[in-house]
Amino acid sequence: MNIESRLAQIGSIKEPKTGAVSFPIYNSTAFRHPKLGESTGFDYSRTKNPTRSVLEEAAAELESGDAAFACSTGMAALQVVFSMFSQGDHLIVSLDLYGGTYRLLERIMSRFGVTASYVDTNDIDAIGELVTPSTKAILIETPTNPLMMITDIERVSAWAKSKGLLTIVDNTLLTPFFQRPLELGADIVVHSATKYLGGHNDVLAGLIVTKGQELSEQIGFLHNSIGAVLGAQDSWLLMRGMKTLALRMERHQYNATKIAEYLLEHESIEEVYYPALPQHPGHEVQNRQSSGNTGIFSFKVKDARYIEPILRNIKLIAFAESLGGVESLMTYPAVQTHADIPLEIRQKIGVDERLLRFSVGIEHVDDLIADLSQALDAAKREIEEA
Ligand SMILES: *Cc1c(COP(=O)(O)O)cnc(C)c1O
């Protein structure tokens, strides 16, 4: 069945007793045992909850994995995955990385003796130079956020496999609707489901999807032992959001492409970073491994003095952190999402004081362009008058 149909039908045929089309929210944390040594399959909701299970089965199937685990946030999902590693283990990680992931590795995992090296994960020679006997895994974001760098998942995971390393992909920006890393050879997919999967800026959630029985059991053990699980209410809210994922991603992509093309021609804009544009260095790989493009991109204004008035003058577009929701949000990575990344790394990759990130919502594209246009005009006027 096509993915659009599978998304729309999440949970709808799983409740035979009443035939409920929307799967019920089981708030119960405890489940009665029929007798000693028997279980309905549910004992205690940290281990397994009926509503969360429906979500997890859907996520595993959508990502072509063997098992999925719903977590309280994307960071919780990453923490559970990182808990596979032991003191002395080493990871290789995308250089242009989500700030929270960098913080978790550098401020917390490092205290437990798990270290990380940061590199352009599309550069296999550079990765090779960093591999030591302690290296256990490669963590990839593709596209990266905010600079939209693309990694060839198939090529890197094949290489990682040949070296005995696991490949972990943070698939938050594309979702299984556009990209399925496990089909390309990755071992583990993680999501901040807070973003496109939830889609409405109203639920925090994370997902882990695993390939292979051993890995699935290992992550399942950690998920239950750590307890960073998603509650029943939020599991339901996430499934509700996921039912419209296909429609939303199509519109996010359409709007983002139109706006990126508009900005590319704008006199105040120096550069637009969006893999859907043919001049983007990752364009070809992106087209090969994904069936579409995310709804976020970044752009660089010609003069840093534009930033403050742009953010003050946008009206329809909100100046806010986060991404992937139906509402358009604009972020200033250097002081917001990426503030925890050292200046030296930020400068190396180009997250500087002229960069803005735009999470394009599903509003009418003309209204979004009109809002950007008036904000850019207002910024230009203010600078000229100053
Ligand atoms: C937001 C985000 C995370 C963290 O997820 P939360 O749900 O905010 O904890 C991880 N990775 C990426 C790429 C993200 O955008």
PDBQT file of the ligand as one rigid body, heavy atoms in Angstrom, charges set to zero:
ROOT
HETATM    1  C1  LIG A 401      14.498  19.320  17.489  1.00  0.00    +0.000 C 
HETATM    2  C2  LIG A 401      15.511  18.361  17.067  1.00  0.00    +0.000 A 
HETATM    3  C3  LIG A 401      16.021  17.406  17.963  1.00  0.00    +0.000 A 
HETATM    4  C4  LIG A 401      15.583  17.363  19.422  1.00  0.00    +0.000 C 
HETATM    5  O1  LIG A 401      14.239  17.005  19.540  1.00  0.00    +0.000 OA
HETATM    6  P1  LIG A 401      13.275  17.487  20.735  1.00  0.00    +0.000 P 
HETATM    7  O2  LIG A 401      11.977  16.854  20.399  1.00  0.00    +0.000 OA
HETATM    8  O3  LIG A 401      13.261  18.981  20.735  1.00  0.00    +0.000 OA
HETATM    9  O4  LIG A 401      13.872  16.961  22.008  1.00  0.00    +0.000 OA
HETATM   10  C5  LIG A 401      16.948  16.507  17.487  1.00  0.00    +0.000 A 
HETATM   11  N1  LIG A 401      17.375  16.533  16.209  1.00  0.00    +0.000 NA
HETATM   12  C6  LIG A 401      16.907  17.437  15.322  1.00  0.00    +0.000 A 
HETATM   13  C7  LIG A 401      17.408  17.417  13.911  1.00  0.00    +0.000 C 
HETATM   14  C8  LIG A 401      15.974  18.376  15.716  1.00  0.00    +0.000 A 
HETATM   15  O5  LIG A 401      15.522  19.285  14.834  1.00  0.00    +0.000 OA
ENDROOT
TORSDOF 0
